[in-house]
């Protein structure tokens, strides 16, 4: 991610004593990387499936200011309010419909302090080239039909416009919408190794775009009204 987890956290102006809720934290890398950078900020990660991995990583890395809990973000019960809520590459893993997006944002609003911020980093439909987006959405449908593993069976790619509307519908004030561009290329040697090809066919270019990756991600900063 080219250090994106740490780069985007700079938009929060984190200060000692702040508390950050990392929703859909997965194996905890957003919290862990920023926990090392901001040792006096407390990070709480919630996820339905990977919290044990996150705890083990925290133990191995010696990170003391991160805690991870098994929670369903659509039934969020964390028992406190936070200075910041972060959804880092998590929104499309949690929500499938405009209704579920609104429900998640309502939960985020409820656990944020007045005037506090929500940070979203996500590859939306609009961030993919059109042909890539269509292939990827088709793949997600195939994965669901095949009974993909638990925790991945509801993944999808969401619309940026739908998400921004859901934020406004749940009374968030959107303050920033930015993009971060990426260059997701594979080298020819890496392709040959991945597919077990012994010699290089002429049709494999020196570099080619990894088709299921976005050309950019969207960064959204929104505030809970005071």
RAUR-V340696 format. One record per residue. N is the residue number from 1. SS is DSSP state (2 for helix, 1 for strand, 0 for the rest). OMEGA is omega in radians with two decimals (* if undefined). D_LAST is the distance of its C-alpha to the last C-alpha in whole Angstrom. Layout:
BEGIN
n | ss | omega | d_last
N | SS | OMEGA | D_LAST
N | SS | OMEGA | D_LAST
END
This chain:
BEGIN
n | ss | omega | d_last
1 | 0 | 3.07 | 33
2 | 0 | 3.11 | 34
3 | 0 | -3.04 | 32
4 | 2 | -3.13 | 29
5 | 2 | -3.13 | 27
6 | 2 | -3.12 | 27
7 | 2 | -3.09 | 26
8 | 2 | 3.14 | 23
9 | 2 | 3.10 | 22
10 | 2 | 3.12 | 22
11 | 2 | -3.12 | 19
12 | 2 | -3.10 | 17
13 | 0 | -3.08 | 18
14 | 0 | -3.12 | 19
15 | 0 | 3.10 | 19
16 | 0 | 3.14 | 21
17 | 0 | 3.10 | 20
18 | 0 | 3.08 | 17
19 | 1 | -3.06 | 18
20 | 1 | 3.04 | 18
21 | 1 | -3.12 | 19
22 | 1 | -3.03 | 21
23 | 1 | -3.06 | 22
24 | 0 | -2.96 | 25
25 | 0 | -3.09 | 27
26 | 0 | -3.14 | 30
27 | 0 | 2.86 | 32
28 | 0 | -2.97 | 30
29 | 2 | 3.09 | 30
30 | 2 | -3.13 | 27
31 | 2 | -3.07 | 26
32 | 2 | 3.13 | 29
33 | 2 | 3.14 | 30
34 | 2 | 3.05 | 26
35 | 2 | 3.08 | 27
36 | 2 | -3.11 | 30
37 | 2 | -3.10 | 29
38 | 0 | -3.03 | 26
39 | 0 | 3.14 | 28
40 | 0 | 3.01 | 25
41 | 0 | -3.13 | 22
42 | 1 | -3.12 | 22
43 | 1 | 3.06 | 23
44 | 1 | 3.12 | 23
45 | 1 | 3.06 | 25
46 | 1 | -3.13 | 25
47 | 1 | -3.13 | 28
48 | 0 | -2.90 | 30
49 | 0 | -2.92 | 34
50 | 0 | -3.07 | 34
51 | 2 | 3.11 | 32
52 | 2 | 3.08 | 36
53 | 2 | -3.13 | 36
54 | 2 | 3.12 | 33
55 | 2 | -3.14 | 34
56 | 2 | 3.10 | 37
57 | 2 | 3.11 | 36
58 | 2 | 3.13 | 34
59 | 2 | -3.11 | 37
60 | 2 | -3.09 | 39
61 | 2 | -3.13 | 37
62 | 0 | -3.14 | 36
63 | 0 | -3.03 | 33
64 | 0 | -3.02 | 31
65 | 0 | 3.09 | 27
66 | 1 | 3.07 | 27
67 | 1 | -3.07 | 27
68 | 1 | -3.07 | 28
69 | 1 | 3.07 | 28
70 | 1 | -3.13 | 30
71 | 0 | 3.01 | 27
72 | 0 | -3.08 | 27
73 | 2 | 3.13 | 23
74 | 2 | 3.02 | 24
75 | 2 | -2.93 | 24
76 | 0 | 3.09 | 22
77 | 0 | -3.07 | 22
78 | 0 | 2.97 | 21
79 | 0 | 3.12 | 20
80 | 0 | 3.09 | 17
81 | 0 | -3.03 | 14
82 | 1 | 3.07 | 14
83 | 1 | -3.13 | 12
84 | 1 | 2.94 | 14
85 | 1 | -3.11 | 16
86 | 1 | 2.97 | 19
87 | 1 | -3.10 | 21
88 | 1 | -3.12 | 24
89 | 0 | -3.04 | 27
90 | 0 | -3.00 | 26
91 | 2 | -3.14 | 24
92 | 2 | 3.05 | 28
93 | 2 | -3.06 | 29
94 | 2 | -2.96 | 27
95 | 0 | 3.08 | 27
96 | 0 | -3.01 | 29
97 | 0 | 3.05 | 28
98 | 2 | 3.13 | 25
99 | 2 | -3.13 | 25
100 | 2 | 3.07 | 25
101 | 2 | 3.12 | 22
102 | 2 | 3.11 | 20
103 | 2 | 3.12 | 20
104 | 2 | -3.12 | 20
105 | 2 | 3.06 | 16
106 | 2 | 3.08 | 15
107 | 2 | 3.11 | 17
108 | 2 | 3.12 | 15
109 | 2 | -3.08 | 11
110 | 2 | -3.08 | 13
111 | 2 | 3.09 | 13
112 | 1 | 2.99 | 10
113 | 1 | 3.11 | 8
114 | 1 | 3.14 | 5
115 | 1 | -3.10 | 4
116 | 1 | -2.96 | 8
117 | 1 | 3.00 | 11
118 | 1 | 3.10 | 13
119 | 1 | 3.10 | 17
120 | 1 | 3.00 | 20
121 | 1 | -2.96 | 23
122 | 1 | 2.93 | 26
123 | 0 | 3.14 | 29
124 | 0 | 3.11 | 29
125 | 2 | -3.07 | 32
126 | 2 | -3.12 | 31
127 | 2 | 3.13 | 32
128 | 0 | 2.89 | 35
129 | 0 | -3.00 | 38
130 | 2 | -3.10 | 39
131 | 2 | 3.10 | 42
132 | 2 | -3.14 | 41
133 | 2 | -3.11 | 38
134 | 2 | 3.10 | 40
135 | 2 | -3.09 | 42
136 | 2 | 3.11 | 39
137 | 2 | 3.09 | 38
138 | 2 | 3.11 | 42
139 | 2 | 3.12 | 42
140 | 2 | 3.11 | 39
141 | 2 | 3.09 | 41
142 | 2 | 3.14 | 44
143 | 2 | -3.14 | 42
144 | 2 | -3.13 | 41
145 | 2 | -3.13 | 44
146 | 0 | -3.11 | 46
147 | 0 | -3.13 | 44
148 | 0 | -3.00 | 42
149 | 0 | -3.13 | 41
150 | 0 | -3.09 | 38
151 | 0 | 3.11 | 35
152 | 0 | -3.03 | 36
153 | 0 | 3.10 | 37
154 | 0 | -3.12 | 34
155 | 0 | 3.10 | 33
156 | 0 | 3.02 | 33
157 | 0 | -3.05 | 31
158 | 0 | 3.08 | 28
159 | 0 | 3.09 | 28
160 | 2 | -3.11 | 25
161 | 2 | 3.10 | 25
162 | 2 | -3.13 | 24
163 | 2 | 3.12 | 22
164 | 2 | 3.08 | 20
165 | 2 | 3.12 | 20
166 | 2 | 3.08 | 19
167 | 2 | -3.12 | 16
168 | 2 | 3.12 | 15
169 | 2 | -3.13 | 16
170 | 0 | 2.98 | 14
171 | 0 | 2.99 | 11
172 | 1 | 3.01 | 10
173 | 1 | -3.13 | 10
174 | 1 | -3.08 | 14
175 | 1 | -3.13 | 14
176 | 1 | 2.97 | 17
177 | 1 | -3.06 | 21
178 | 1 | 3.07 | 24
179 | 1 | 3.01 | 27
180 | 1 | -3.08 | 29
181 | 1 | 3.11 | 33
182 | 0 | 3.03 | 35
183 | 0 | -3.08 | 39
184 | 0 | -3.14 | 40
185 | 1 | 2.96 | 44
186 | 1 | 3.06 | 47
187 | 1 | -3.10 | 50
188 | 2 | -3.13 | 53
189 | 2 | 3.14 | 54
190 | 2 | 3.12 | 51
191 | 2 | -3.13 | 52
192 | 2 | 3.14 | 55
193 | 2 | -3.10 | 54
194 | 2 | -3.07 | 52
195 | 2 | 3.11 | 54
196 | 0 | -3.14 | 57
197 | 0 | -3.08 | 59
198 | 0 | 3.12 | 62
199 | 0 | -2.99 | 63
200 | 0 | 3.04 | 60
201 | 0 | -3.10 | 61
202 | 0 | -3.04 | 61
203 | 0 | 3.07 | 58
204 | 0 | 3.14 | 56
205 | 0 | 3.10 | 54
206 | 0 | 3.08 | 53
207 | 1 | 3.03 | 50
208 | 1 | -3.09 | 48
209 | 1 | 3.05 | 44
210 | 0 | -2.83 | 43
211 | 0 | -3.05 | 43
212 | 0 | -3.14 | 40
213 | 0 | 3.10 | 37
214 | 0 | 3.03 | 35
215 | 0 | 3.13 | 35
216 | 1 | 2.94 | 32
217 | 1 | 3.09 | 29
218 | 1 | 3.10 | 25
219 | 1 | -3.12 | 22
220 | 1 | 3.03 | 19
221 | 1 | -3.12 | 15
222 | 1 | -3.09 | 12
223 | 1 | 2.96 | 9
224 | 1 | 3.14 | 6
225 | 0 | 3.12 | 4
226 | 0 | * | 0
END
